[in-house]
Amino acid sequence: MSKALKQDKKLRQPIVVVLGHVDHGKTTLLDKIRSTAVASKEFGGITQHIGASIVPSETIEKISEPLKTFIPIRLAIPGLLFIDTPGHELFSNLRKRGGSIADFAILVIDITKGFQDQTYEALNLLKSRRVPFLVAANKLDRLPFWESLENQAFIVSVKKQEKRAKEELEKAIYGRIVNDLSMQGFQADIYTRIKDFTKTVAIVPTSARTGEGIPDLLAVLAGLAQQYLKNKLIFAEGPAKGSVLEVKEVPGLGTAIDVIIYDGYIRTGDMIVLNGKTRPIITTVRSLLMPAPLSDTRAKGTRFINVDEVYAAAGVRIAASELDDALPGSSIYVARDMEHAKTLAESLKHEVREIIFKSETNGIVIKADTLGTLEALSEAFKKIGIPIRIAEIGHVTKSDVLEASLVGKRDKSLGVIIAFNSRILPEAEEEAERSNVKIFKDRILYRLLEDYQKWKDNIKSEELRLELNSMIRPGKFKVLPGYIFRRSDPVIIGVEVEGGVIKPSYPLISEKGRQLGKILAIKDRDKSLEEARTGMAIAVSIEGKILVGRHINENDTIFTNVPFNDALKLLDKFRSLLSDDEILTLKELSEIKKSAGEREYTLIISKIREILSKKASS
């Protein structure tokens, strides 16, 4: 395409990404759009790019012809550029400062299943990158009673369905998708019922298998992009700006980069600046490569041709020297001259410093394979309040494990490594086993978050349980008449627990505030017990210089002697784990302590009264 021809264009193609849960039909939908466009090739067809395909406006208008009666379609945009490699990792790499280079997204949701794990992940990524989207409610052909009409517009085919098929459609759309989006803070509806597209997410029912709804999807997508993104789509004449999608070894070329250009133009011989693993790379474009017409970029043996220049929006493969350390997800710029290149390099250094860092913070270690995924992971963990000590690209090393181990000594729940699509080196694995460092590894961001959160909750619960077990809890028991088995140290008596919990080693106190030694053991017949609770009748042995008849008598009520600090912590930190009878028992004990001159227990009584008052009012 010549420069003069491009300057006549007012708007560039919107960059469209396809996201959704695995098996919901992302790739199939994209393939259907591509094949539908290829079938209409006499009207403009499809242009292949690296990692992307352009469906021109005349093809979109032709495919959407069945809608003309309902929606007049006149496009000013030259077409739509679809990213051909759907997936969360690659979407994360379509990054620029402050957001994504993607202009619009299709969130694919299986109409028969609704939201799944990766649907939430995709939605969170779109929210964090501020990318507008519509929903393709896919697998329409799988709805009960639905009669599929090959390649037909949904707006036409729905009118030809019988009543029960329409009812199933309503149930699926509103019972699943609209409801799920509403819970995530989005108002949504079937596109035919929307009056204001700025306030409501459009849902387009589709079938990637039969092609139903594809005309509607393209028409709504192009219309929304054209109407609401005009300012963003104005083509900027000047040096190109883009994002590195992938770095790959290409036979005969060496290391090359697949890039999406979102602004300006790039030519053979241009100076480019992008981020490397240790420093920015300044190099010169040796060649720009595009797939030969009608070839599939994802197929092996694809033939490429050299081009002199490429204009936004486009996908292109760039061959140049010094690209071995190029970072996927890095911004890439064309520089006017060396001075401009150095200025851009400084800016890129700052970009990386925000994402790749080491600190002394008590936090987790994150390793990922690309800048985009590292940024997405860091944002996701920060959002749930998890501090980060190290965020880096690359394999998990022994050094990472040692850092995590150091943190784990201070806070076990933070002494972990999160590895997204990163290999764990053998020495790192050995060290992790030796120092008991947990490594979470996955290719699904959502699952990493979920698995870590579940593990952290278990760790915190276990820590709380251990802390609670180290404290004296409130409990009281009554000495049963006729059940005095031994009168002197150790005293053995039959008792009934009247409130709270009692355990071996708990110190005891009488109703009059006298200390009575501590519980040596609890038995139910010949079975030793770790604890006894309200309503249980058991035998208790008590060690201490006490005698039955002098210090303890039948029908006496005896309390566990809860220290002030334990009582305070039980009410402040463990309130939710205390039973109501423990609270009441602690109140009784605190009144005994206060009467015995321990004035600080006034605070405990006050706190308990507040708890009981709130409980009564609710």
Secondary structure, 3 states (H helix, E strand, C coil): CCHHHHHHCCECCCEEEEEECCCCCHHHHHHHHHHHHHHCHHHCCCEEECCEEEEEHHHHHHHCHHHCCCCCCCCCCCEEEEECCCCHHHHHHCEECCEECCCEEEEEEECCCCCCHHHHHHHHHHHHHCCCEEEEEECHHHCCCCCCCCCCCHHHHHHHCCHHHHHHHHHHHHHHHHHHHHHCCCCEEEHHHCCCCCCCEEEEECCCCCCCCHHHHHHHHHHHHHHHCHHHHECCCCECEEEEEEEEEECCCEEEEEEEEEECEEECCCEEEEEECCCEEEEEEEEEEEECCCCCCCCCCCCEEEECEEECCEEEEEEECCCCCECCCCEEEEECCHHHHHHHHHHHHHHHHHHCEECCCCCEEEEECCHHHHHHHHHHHHHCCCCEEEEEECCECHHHHHHHHHHHHHCHHHCEEEEECCCECHHHHHHHHHHCCEEEEECCHHHHHHHHHHHHHHHHHHHHHHHHHCCCCCEEEEEEEEEEEECCCCEEEEEEEEEEEECCCCEEEECCCCEEEEEEEEEECCEECCCEECCCEEEEEEECCCCECCCECCCCEEEECCCHHHHHHHHHCCHHHCCHHHHHHHHHHHHHHHHCCCCCHHHHHHHHHHHHHHHHHC
